[in-house]
Amino acid sequence: MEGNTSMRVLVNILDGLVRSARSRMPATHAIAGRGHAMWMERPEAELELSATELCANGETLLVASADEGRWLLPAFMAGLRRVKMLDYATPADLLRLGTELSTLESTIASIGRFRDWLWADGAEGFEVAIDDSFSDDAEAAFLDFETQKQQLLATRMMAAETLCADGVGVASRDLDAAAHREEFEVSLEAYCHRIGEGTTEVGQPELERLRGSCNESVAWGDGQVYLALAYPSLQAALPPEVLAGRMATLARRRADARFLGLVATIIERGDKAAQALLAALHAADVGQVLSRGLPADDDVIGALSRLVRLGRNDLCGALLAGLLERCHSERDYARVVAAAIAGTGSEAFCRALVEECLTPDAAFVLVRLLVHFKAPPHCIAKVLPTLPTASALRFLVELPTPQLIQVTPAAEKLLALAPTDVAGKALEQLLARNERRLTELVGRVFLTTTSRSWSRPLIARVVAALAKDGMATQFLVPLVRNTDEQEDVRIMALNLMDGDPVAQAQAVRRSVRSAFDAPGIRACMRAKRRRLGEDHHG
Amino acid sequence: MVEHTTEGFDPIDEVSRVRAVITALHLTMKTAGSHGPQHPLTLQAGAETAQAVVAARPPLAIQFIGQATFCDRSLIPLDIQGFHLSQQLARALHVLDLHEIEFEPGFDARGALALAELLNCPTTQRAGAIWDEIPHLHLSSLPGARTGLDKVDVDVEVLAATHVSLAVAAADSLAAEPADTPWNWRTGMAIVRRLDRAAAATAAGAQCALELVPGAWSPARRAVSSVLHVLLALADIGASSAAARGAAHAALALTVRGLTRRDGLTVGEAATKLLPALLQRPATQGGTVEPHIIRVCSLVNLLSPESGEETVNDPILQLVALCYDLELRRSPQGTNIDLSFLDVLAWAMRIPVTYGPWPALLARAAGLVPPGSRVRLADGAIGIVLEADAADPLRPTVLVGGQVRRALHPVTLLSATTLGGR
């Protein structure tokens, strides 16, 4: 859509929003959403107001009439001259502006109220330029400045005339009283001396630091939260969604340890208001915003550890997930997260996680860290399912045997559900470690899985390992006696049990079902029974 | 001054009547311009204008200031059509350097036609001959009015002094309210806006005006002083306007409610006492509270020991506390002496730890020898500092005996005790 045309559409939507808000139509929210989306597509768009026109880039887009743009004149009278949407504005911000414009009238009270609203930053999400209002113009016109000037001169003359070279006597009573007050111990000579020495100077770096501190004062950000939580009477006027929106804006500007500390304070309060605010913060994506902006420093590590110790909640879960995601591409953050895990312990860290928030990349980083820190198996088991199967199996086979054994249920499930080629590779690697417990794990997977999809070499390898490790009774007997199992597999298993006559005898025991077996397996069983009988008698 | 009776008076109806006057006068002007003064349409329009004026119950004065229209100095709400009509009348008047039409009882159709003819005059010379002959009508110019968007220059010192004076008057009204009444946010914002404009016009002029305002250093006057110094300090370091407004408004509310004529509460006590009054503000139409109001409440809450929050080193809190304490100490209990700003500033410079870097920064922003300070020149004359150069603060511009002089030699600073105060 051409630039000017889209601006015209935007202006029409804005005017429509105001009219809709005035009529309290149900579609007002939807119109605000559409207007917001459209304005976001043109972030540089700035609307300029005159008394009867709305312009952009010098082109008139809306002319006030009885039906359209009725709000322009009173808004202009209030001093509003330009409006620009900021990049963090939300549809709720546009709705708020439209609602305020819809109530505007060309009366002193109304334009005064709107002007105060603008001055008090009521137009959140927007950058507004405000000039003198009509009331200011009237004041300037109706004030008799000539008289004011004469009064000023007279005042100065009067003040000057009270001074004389001899000074003025001070009542002794006042001097006596003054002697007891520290304010009167002031030495202006000392002050003059300081001026002369230049010790009143403040360096530029200090000034810049101070400016930043003033603009980010605790009173503006954190203080609002403390206030809202401390005074329930304010909570109706400052609902969690609004407060969370302001905090999200703050987080975009100032994601740091102090902000994390603020979140921790909210969690620690634990009351209904705090919980509502936490939920709203999560809904406003503050966790993600923080994870993208936090610096990798020691203060953040400390603050993060404090948060982790407070346990699981959606906001922190999203924060941790975002940080882990960041570790994948920015190594510095691995240090931060690793330090947090080291400081709080793997268990506490895992408790604070929300698995649903973990992307595969984040889970990948996390499992590596958990393995590095020798995390309890249940922590690893918790995270493994969030990984893609191949990645999860890769971690599994790298785990030390004691840890792997303790995540056996998760491991068995993964191996059973994995594609054959992926699972096969993992099983081979496990068998290659020649550890009885791992062989036992493989055996359990073997029994629970439909091995029809497995390759013959793999099956042979597994069966041989089970036989070698003396697990014939546990795994191979059920295999041989399973009439649903493939014939050649049963025969292979039966042959490999030659070294374990006790198990083999169990496997070849006659049963009703075995009468209906395939001829090959029946013949093999008969041969084994004969051999066992000869061995027994021999 | 135009008198106007309010007996049996409906303000909404009055607005309608004034609108009718504007509409009728506009029509008469146009008709006279296009058809001539003797045309029947013009004569009829003139008669209708006179009727409209009578219905509006003269005497009444209509002012055309910039793009606004007032009746007896009250803004007339106009719709778009009314606005266009009034602007055409305004332009016609402004060509003649006129801004106000005052109708008296007895104004008639003949006067309306003459007025219409005058509005169609291209020059003041020709118009002058007409308007002297219009009975029951006065036309005047308002020196402070502006034409369109062009501003008429006003001496910046006068502007600053005017705003300071009006701010003190408004602060007086706040100080007169009982301590437990809800804080009047609109008045508070208006005061901060005024002082912002005063400081923007001339910081030195604003300070000087405040120091020299006749009368005692009432809590209201000290409140204005605290606001002014907060604004100056934060402007000097380039802090955001949102931060400056919030801090200034908090300082205003604390000093208005915390100070008495002599002495007052500590800043923590003042904050604790003030907070309930701040929180009584009703929500806006949308059910939320503007960020500025929350900032002020938040700041005051943090200054209160009851908040329990550790914020000792926050610079905004330090600055507000400093400016409050300076005004607290300006009128010490048990004496009849009011200190100058120089006196209290010098006191604060002795104890920088409590207030961080602010005493030095405030001295820098307000002037190392602040305007309004009393000094002794090398020849022994005593004067009032009007302005001091930051590079050479001990050779300021001084008012001595009604004359403005630049000190050629370093001056001696004088405290209020030397001068006996007021």
Contacts between the chains, C-beta under 8 A, distances in Angstrom:
chain1	res1	chain2	res2	distance
A	51	B	67	5.5
A	51	B	83	6.4
A	51	B	87	7.9
A	52	B	80	6.1
A	52	B	83	6.8
A	52	B	84	7.4
A	64	B	80	4.9
A	65	B	80	6.1
A	66	B	79	7.1
A	66	B	80	6.6
A	66	B	81	7.5
A	70	B	79	7.7
A	70	B	80	7.2
A	73	B	78	7.4
A	73	B	79	7.9
A	73	B	80	6.3
A	73	B	83	5.8
A	76	B	67	7.7
A	77	B	67	8.0
A	77	B	68	6.7
A	77	B	75	7.8
A	96	B	286	5.6
A	96	B	288	7.5
A	99	B	285	7.0
A	99	B	286	5.5
A	100	B	285	7.4
A	100	B	286	7.2
A	103	B	285	6.1
A	105	B	77	6.3
A	106	B	75	7.7
A	106	B	77	3.7
A	106	B	78	5.8
A	106	B	79	7.5
A	107	B	75	7.1
A	107	B	77	4.7
A	108	B	74	7.0
A	108	B	75	4.8
A	111	B	75	7.9
A	112	B	186	7.4
A	113	B	186	7.9
A	116	B	185	7.6
A	116	B	186	5.6
A	116	B	189	5.5
A	117	B	284	7.0
A	117	B	290	6.2
A	119	B	189	6.0
A	119	B	193	6.8
A	119	B	245	7.6
A	119	B	292	7.2
A	120	B	189	6.6
A	120	B	290	3.6
A	120	B	291	6.8
A	120	B	292	3.5
A	120	B	293	6.1
A	121	B	242	6.0
A	121	B	290	6.1
A	121	B	291	4.3
A	121	B	292	5.3
A	122	B	284	7.2
A	122	B	290	4.4
A	122	B	291	7.4
A	124	B	291	6.4
A	134	B	65	7.7
A	134	B	66	7.0
A	134	B	67	7.2
A	134	B	68	3.9
A	134	B	75	6.2
A	135	B	75	7.0
A	137	B	65	5.5
A	137	B	66	4.5
A	137	B	68	6.1
A	137	B	145	7.7
A	137	B	146	6.5
A	138	B	63	7.7
A	138	B	65	5.4
A	138	B	68	6.4
A	138	B	70	6.1
A	138	B	73	6.9
A	138	B	75	6.9
A	140	B	144	4.8
A	140	B	145	7.8
A	140	B	146	7.4
A	140	B	151	8.0
A	140	B	152	7.8
A	140	B	154	7.3
A	141	B	63	7.3
A	141	B	65	4.4
A	141	B	66	7.7
A	141	B	99	7.1
A	141	B	142	4.8
A	141	B	144	4.3
A	141	B	145	3.9
A	141	B	146	7.4
A	142	B	63	8.0
A	142	B	73	5.8
A	142	B	142	7.1
A	142	B	144	6.9
A	143	B	144	5.8
A	143	B	162	6.3
A	144	B	144	7.9
A	145	B	143	7.0
A	145	B	144	5.9
A	145	B	154	5.3
A	145	B	155	7.5
A	145	B	158	5.6
A	145	B	159	7.7
A	145	B	162	7.0
A	146	B	143	7.3
A	148	B	158	5.3
A	148	B	161	6.7
A	148	B	162	4.8
A	148	B	165	7.8
A	149	B	155	6.3
A	149	B	158	4.6
A	151	B	161	7.9
A	152	B	157	6.7
A	152	B	158	5.9
A	152	B	161	4.6
A	152	B	209	6.9
A	155	B	161	8.0
A	155	B	209	7.8
A	155	B	212	5.2
A	155	B	213	7.1
A	155	B	214	6.1
A	156	B	212	6.1
A	156	B	384	7.1
A	156	B	399	5.8
A	156	B	402	7.8
A	157	B	402	5.4
A	158	B	214	6.7
A	159	B	212	4.7
A	159	B	384	5.8
A	159	B	399	7.9
A	160	B	383	6.9
A	160	B	384	6.1
A	160	B	399	5.4
A	160	B	400	6.8
A	160	B	401	5.7
A	160	B	402	5.7
A	161	B	401	7.6
A	161	B	402	7.8
A	163	B	374	6.6
A	163	B	382	4.1
A	163	B	383	7.0
A	163	B	384	7.5
A	163	B	419	7.0
A	164	B	382	6.6
A	165	B	380	4.9
A	165	B	381	6.2
A	165	B	382	6.4
A	167	B	382	7.3
A	167	B	414	8.0
A	167	B	418	5.8
A	167	B	419	6.5
A	168	B	419	5.4
A	168	B	420	4.2
A	169	B	420	6.6
A	170	B	337	7.5
A	170	B	417	6.3
A	170	B	418	7.9
A	170	B	420	4.6
A	171	B	336	7.2
A	171	B	420	7.8
A	174	B	335	5.4
A	174	B	336	5.2
A	174	B	337	5.6
A	174	B	420	7.8
A	175	B	417	7.5
A	177	B	332	8.0
A	177	B	334	4.7
A	177	B	335	4.4
A	178	B	332	7.6
A	178	B	335	5.5
A	178	B	337	6.2
A	178	B	417	5.9
A	180	B	334	7.5
A	181	B	332	4.8
A	181	B	334	7.4
A	181	B	335	6.9
A	182	B	347	7.4
A	183	B	329	4.8
A	183	B	332	5.6
A	183	B	339	6.3
A	183	B	343	6.9
A	183	B	344	6.8
A	183	B	347	5.3
A	184	B	332	7.7
A	184	B	417	5.9
A	186	B	343	5.8
A	186	B	346	4.7
A	186	B	347	4.7
A	186	B	350	7.4
A	186	B	415	6.6
A	187	B	346	7.3
A	188	B	342	7.2
A	188	B	343	7.7
A	188	B	346	5.6
A	188	B	413	4.3
A	188	B	414	7.5
A	188	B	415	5.7
A	190	B	346	7.5
A	190	B	350	7.7
A	191	B	342	7.9
A	191	B	345	7.8
A	191	B	346	4.0
A	191	B	349	6.1
A	191	B	413	6.8
A	192	B	394	7.0
A	192	B	413	5.9
A	194	B	349	6.6
A	195	B	368	5.0
A	195	B	369	7.7
A	195	B	393	5.8
A	195	B	394	6.7
A	196	B	394	7.5
A	199	B	360	7.9
A	200	B	349	7.6
A	200	B	360	4.5
A	200	B	363	5.4
A	200	B	364	6.4
A	200	B	368	6.5
A	201	B	360	7.6
A	201	B	364	7.8
A	202	B	357	5.8
A	202	B	360	5.8
A	202	B	361	5.9
A	202	B	364	6.9
A	206	B	357	6.7
A	207	B	237	5.4
A	207	B	238	7.8
A	210	B	237	5.6
A	210	B	315	5.7
A	210	B	357	6.6
A	210	B	361	7.6
A	211	B	237	4.9
A	211	B	238	5.2
A	211	B	239	5.7
A	213	B	314	7.5
A	213	B	315	4.8
A	213	B	316	7.9
A	214	B	234	6.4
A	214	B	237	6.9
A	214	B	239	4.3
A	214	B	240	7.8
A	214	B	243	5.2
A	214	B	247	8.0
A	214	B	315	5.4
A	214	B	316	5.5
A	214	B	319	7.8
A	215	B	239	5.9
A	215	B	240	4.9
A	215	B	243	5.4
A	217	B	243	6.6
A	217	B	299	7.8
A	217	B	314	5.6
A	217	B	315	6.8
A	217	B	316	3.9
A	217	B	317	7.4
A	218	B	302	6.6
A	218	B	309	7.7
A	218	B	311	5.3
A	218	B	314	4.8
A	218	B	316	8.0
A	218	B	317	7.7
A	219	B	246	7.1
A	219	B	295	6.4
A	219	B	298	5.0
A	219	B	299	4.0
A	219	B	302	5.6
A	219	B	311	7.9
A	219	B	314	6.8
A	219	B	316	5.4
A	219	B	317	6.5
A	220	B	242	7.6
A	220	B	243	6.9
A	220	B	246	7.0
A	220	B	295	5.6
A	220	B	298	7.1
A	220	B	316	7.9
A	223	B	295	7.8
A	223	B	298	3.4
A	223	B	299	6.6
A	223	B	301	6.5
A	223	B	302	5.2
A	223	B	309	7.7
A	224	B	294	5.3
A	224	B	295	7.4
A	224	B	298	5.0
A	226	B	298	7.3
A	226	B	301	6.7
A	226	B	302	7.3
A	226	B	307	6.5
A	226	B	309	5.7
A	227	B	294	7.0
A	227	B	297	5.7
A	227	B	298	4.8
A	227	B	301	5.0
A	230	B	301	7.1
A	230	B	307	7.0
A	231	B	279	5.9
A	233	B	279	6.0
A	234	B	279	6.0
A	234	B	289	7.5
A	234	B	297	7.5
A	236	B	283	7.0
A	236	B	287	7.6
A	237	B	281	7.9
A	237	B	282	7.8
A	237	B	283	4.0
A	237	B	287	6.8
A	237	B	288	6.2
A	237	B	289	4.5
A	238	B	288	6.7
A	238	B	289	5.7
A	238	B	294	6.4
A	239	B	287	7.6
A	239	B	288	7.3
A	242	B	288	5.3
A	246	B	291	6.9
